[in-house]
Amino acid sequence: MPPRPALNPDPATRAWAPAPAPAPAPGLLAMRGKLLPLAGLYLVQGLPYGLQSGLLPVLLRARGLSLTRVGLAKALYAPWLFKLVWAPLVDTRGSPRAWLTLSTAALGLVCGLLASHPPAAAGQAGLPVTMAGLLLLLNLAAAVQDVALDTLAVRLLEPAELGPGNTVQVVAYKLGAVLAGGGLLAFVPTLSWPLLFLLLAATYWLAAALTWVAPALRQLPTPLPSEHPRHTLHLGQDLLAVPGTLWTAGFVLTYKLGEQGTSGLFPLLLLDCSISAPELGLWNGVGAVACSIAGSSLGGALLARRRQPLPLLKSALQFRLGGLACQTAVLFHLYSPGASLAPSTVLRGAALLSLCLQHFLGGLVTTTTFTLMMRCSQLAPSALQATHYSLLATLELLGKLLMGTLAGALADSLGPRLCFSVFLALSAMPMLYLGLASNTLA
């Protein structure tokens, strides 16, 4: 017989009624009040990346631009590498909420201008100058928004909330990129260029308005004048003096080198081995993103259970190395005589599943690493936290861009087998480097 629910007498009717459900803990409600606006903002922040990595290349190519011109458009990402230029302004002038509102509204304005400047007619060899300038401004506004949002998260989240907070960051950003890249691309036959960008502009303006009125974002104190950093000449010394900074900077610069090389090359090598582009797109697109989000969610759940970042990161790196070793073994077999990726073969299934496994483990490693970065930045004075986190985020991006740029050249010069052996060695290095971690980050 199932147990009966607890009953309480109703004073008005003297009847017995089910007991009310216990109210959520105040701390849980407070954390939800922080994470919900952060989730929306990080989702909006992922839109420019998905726009330029997924949507724009297809639209520009459909308009007749050459592959070289479409590829060179990635040079417009340059503002992301110079976030340290305006990060001190975000730290010391105004509030992160004001910077976030203004930069998000600016993104809406640029998208509105892009709606009135579609690419040139088919056959033109280059990217129109006006459109290139607007895309550069889009990246500039997105990079300022990134600094402001990371500053807000560093100051808003308590140490116990860093795990769930960074899970929200990674998952929402990836969802935003998928929505702007693949989601909007699905509507291209229905929506014209102007309508697509007017839709994005409306989304940004709505996000800017909600940012300004969100109660949780109004609680951040502005740094006092005495907390402002010293002269610019001493800014580097102030940043490096924060405990754990040198070790964290070295780690974030190198922890993705091997993973970034394999994730960029392995799908192309499968394409060379006769796997069709649609099937590869399904596995390396939808499947990989879903697995990456699952890995990030697992990392956040483990961190929320009071797991320390460094021990969790050590375990995640070991699993990632094992997954990469399996993928390298698959690659060696692919390039052996008589190997076949025909449908229904074990090798084909192993190759496609290895893509998903690496993205799952990569999501776990990324969320844990971002939590470690945020913990390190919280050790800095409040007037330095935006600049400090921007330094670490810029180094993390630089390491990924470096290997993403050189991976193809390494494969052409060394061959796939030796190249993946190098990537395997690069993935083992962060595990050794963890042994030198500062005690302040433990």
N, C-alpha and C positions, 0 to 999 in steps of 0.2 A: 504494500500500500504506500503511495507516495506521501512524503511529509506534507503537512498542511502549512500554508504560509502563516507567519506571525500576524496576530490580529490585535488591534487596539480599539477600545471603545470610543465611539463618536460622542462627545459631550452633548451635542444638540439632540441627537435621536436616540442615544443610549444603545445604538446598534453597534455590532462589531464589524469593523472595516479593515481591509488589509493595511498593514503598517507601511508608512511612506518609505520609499527607497532612500538609502543613506545619501547625503549630499556629497559631491566630490570634494576632495581635500582642497583647501584654499590654495595651496602651492600648485596643485595640478591645474586649477582654473587660471591662475596667474600665468603659468607657462603656456597654456593654450592661447591666452590673450596675446602673448608675444609671438608664438609660432605661426598663428594664422595670418597676420599681416606680413610676416617675413616670407611665408610660403607664396603668397600672392606676388610680392615684390620680386622674389627670386625667379618666379615663373615669367614675369614680365621682363626681367633682366636677360633671360635666355632667348628671348625673341630675336634680338639683333644677330646673335650668332647663328641661329637656325635660318634666319632670313638670308644671310650672306653665304653660308656654307651649303644650304640645301635649295632654297628657293631661287635666289638671284642667278646662280650659275646656269640653271635650267632655262630661266626666262631669257637671259642674255644670249645663250647659245641658240635658243629658238628664234631670236631676232637676227641671227646671222653673224654674231661676233665669233671670231676665231677662238680656238681652244687656248692659244697663247694669251690672247687678250683677256679671256675669262679667268685664266690662272693668275695673271698679273694683278687682277682686281684684289687679290689677297694682300697686296702691299698696303691697301687701305686700312688694314688692321693695326698699322703702326702706332696710333695713339695708345693702344693697350700696353705698349712697352715703355711708355713715358708717364705712367701714373704717379711716379714719385714727384713729378714736377708740380702737380696741383694737390697732392695729398696733404702737404703742410697747410694749404689754404683751408681744406675741409676740416683739418684738426683745429685751427685757430680762429677762423672767421665764420661766424654764424653757427648754426646747429646742423647736425647731420640730417635732421628732418627737412630743414629748408633746402639744403643742397640736393637731397633726394627728390623733393617735390619739383624743384626748378629743372634738374637734369631730366627727369621723367617727362615733364611738360615740353622740354626742348626736343626730346626724342619724338614726341607727337608732332611738333612743328616741322621737324625735318621730314617726317613721313608724309605730312601734308604737302610739303614742297615737292617731294619725290613723286607724289600722285600727279602733279602737273608737268613732270618732266620724264615721260616714258623713254625707253631706249630708242635709238634711231631706227629707221626702217631697215629691213633685212638687207644684208650685203655690206653694211658699213664695217670697216676694218677695226675701228677703235671704239673705246668707251667714251661717250660724250663728256666733254670737260665739265659741264655743269653738273651732270649726274655724278661724276667722279668726286667733285667737290662736296656734293650733298652726302655721298656715302662716307667721305672722310669726316664730315661733321657728325654724321650718325654714330660713327665709332668713337669720336671725341666725347659726345654726350653720354654714350653707353659706358665709356671708361670712367667718366666722372661719377656716373650713377653707381658703378661698381665700387668705387672708393667710399662713397657716402653710405651705401648699403652695408658694406663690410664693417665700417666704423660703427654704424648703428647696432649691428649684431654683436660686435665685440663689447660695446658698452651696455647693451640691454640684457644679454644672457648671463645668468649666474653660472659658476663652474659646473654645477650638477646638470645644467641645461645645455651644455656644449654638444653632447652627443646627439640628442634629438634635434638641436638647432642646426648642426652641420648636415644631418640627414635631410632635413627640410631644404637646406641650401642646395645640396647636390641633386636631389631628386626633382625639386621644382625647377631648377635651372635646365635640367635635361628635358623635362616635359615641355618647357617653353621652347627649347630649341627644336624639339620634334614637331610641336604645333606649328611653328613658323616655317619650318623646312618642309616636312612631309604633309602636315595638315592643310596649310594654305595651298600647297602645290596641287592637292586633289581638287581644289576649286578653280584652278587656273582656266579650264575650259569654260567655266560659267562666269567667273568674275574677270573683269578687265584689269589692266595695270592700275589705273586710277582708283578703282573700287577696292583693290587689295590694300593699297597704301592708305586710303581713307579709313578702312577698317582698322588697320594698325594704329593710325593716328588717334582714332576714337578710343582705342584700348589704352593707349599711353595717357591720354588726358583723363580718362576715368581713374586710372591707377594713381595719377598725380593728385587728383582731388581726394581720393580715399587715403592717401599717404598723409595729407595735411590734417585730416580730421580724425585719424585713427587714435583712440585714447592711449593705447600702449606706447605709441611713438612720441607722445607728448611728455613722457616721464623722464627723458634724458636731460641731465644737467649739462649746461654749457661750461667748458673748462674756465676756471678763473684766470684772470690776467697773469697771476704769478705762476700758473702752470704752463704758460706758453713756452715753447721750446726756445733755446738760445739761438744765436745768430746762425744763418744758413751754413757758414763755414764749419760750425761745430755740430751740425745736424747728424752727419755720418757717425761722429764719435758718440753722440747721444743714442743713436739707434743700436750701434754695436755694443754699447754698454749694458743694454737690457739683458738680463740673465738668459742664457740659452740661445741667444740670437745667432751666433756664429755656427753652432752645431745645426740648428734648424735650417739656416740658409743653405748650408752644404747638403743637407738631406733633401730638401725640396727641389734643389737644382738637379739632383742625380737619381731620385727614387723612381722616376718614370722612364728613364732612358731605354732600358731593355723592353719594357712593355709597349712604349710608344713605337719603337721600331717594328715589333712583331705585329701590332694591331694595324699598322699602316700597310705592311708588305704582304702579310699572309693572305688577305682577301684577293689581292692582285695576282698572287701566285696561283691561287685556286682558279681564278678566271683564266689564266694561261693554261691550266690543266683541264679545260673544257667544261667547267661548271658554268651554267648559264648566268647571265647578268640578273635576270629577274629572281632566280632562286637565291643567288648570292645576296641580292639586295634584301630579300626577305629575312635571311639568317643574320646577315651582318648589319641590317638596319633595325627592323622591328624586334627580332629576337635578341640581338645584342643590347639594344637599349632597355628592353624589359629585364634582361639579366643584370645589367648594370644597376638599374634601379633597385632590383631585389638585393644585390650585394650591398648597396648603400644603406638600404633599410635595415639589413641585418647588422651592419656596423653600428648604426644609430641605436638599435635595440640593445646590443651588447654594451655600448657605452652608457646607456640609460640605466643599466643594472649595475652601475658603479665599477664597471671594468675600466682599468687604467689604460690610457692610449698606448703607452710604450709596449707593455706585454701583449696587448691585442695586435698592435702593429707587427710585432715580431712573428706571431703566429700567422697573420695574414700574408706577410711576405714569404714565409715558408711555403704556404699553400700556393701562392702565386708562382713561386719558383718551380714547384712540382707540376703545376698546370702548364707552364711554359716548356718544361722538359718533355711532357707528353706531346705538346704541339710540335716541338722540334723533332721528336721521333717520327711523328706523322709526316713531317716535311721530308725527312731523310728517306722515308719509304716511298714518298711520292716521286722522288727523283731516282729511284732504283729501277733497273730494267724490268719491264713487264708490269709495272704498277698501273692501276686503272682506277679512275673515279667514276666508273659507270654507275647508273642508278642502282640502288638496292645493295651496293657493296659495303662491306664493313669499313673500308678505308674512307669512303665518301661520308658515311655517318660520323666517323671519328673526326674527320677534318672539320665538318660543320659544327659538331658539338664542341670542339675545342675552341671555336670562335666564341660561343656563348659562355663557356667556362671562364675564359680569360677576361671577358667583360664583367662577369659576376665578381671574380676576385679583384679586378681592377676597381670596381665600385666600392668594395669593402676597404681596400687600401686607401682610396682617395678620401672617403669620408673620415677615416681614422686620422689620416695625415692633416686634413683641414682642421680637425678638432685640435690636434697638436699645435698647428700654426696659430689658431685663435687663443689657445691657452698661453702660448709664448707672448703674443701681443698684449694680453691682459696684464702681463707683468710690467709693461711699460707705463709711464705716466699717462694720464688720460689725454693730455695735449699732444702726445706722440703716437697714440694707438693707431690712428688711420694711416699715418705714414709708415709705421712699423709693419702693419699687416699688408700694406701695398708693396713694400719691399719684398716680403716673403712671397706674395702672390705673383709679383713680376718675375721673380727668380723661378718659381714653379712653372710659369708659362714659358719662360725662356728655355728651360730644359726640355720641355715638350716640343717647342718649335724647332729647336736645334736638331733633335734626333729625327723629327718628322721631315725636316729638310734634307738631312744627310742619308736617310735610310735607303733611298733608291740608289744613290751613288755607291753606297757600300755593297748593295746586292749586285750591281753591275760589275764592280771591280773584284769582289771576293767570291762571288757565286752565292746562291741561296744557302747552301749547307754551312759554309764557313761564316757567313753573315749571321745566321741564326745562332751559331755557337758563340759569336761575340755578344749577341743580345742576351743569351743565357748567362754569360759571365757578368754582364752589366746588371742583370737582375739579382745576382748573388751579392753584389757589392753593398747595397743598402742594409742587408742583414748583418754584415760585419761592422758597418758604420754605426748601427744601433748600440753596439757595445761602448761607444764613446759618448753616449747621450748624457747631457747635464742632469744632475740630480734635481734641479729646480723644475724640470718638466715631468718628473715621475709622479 
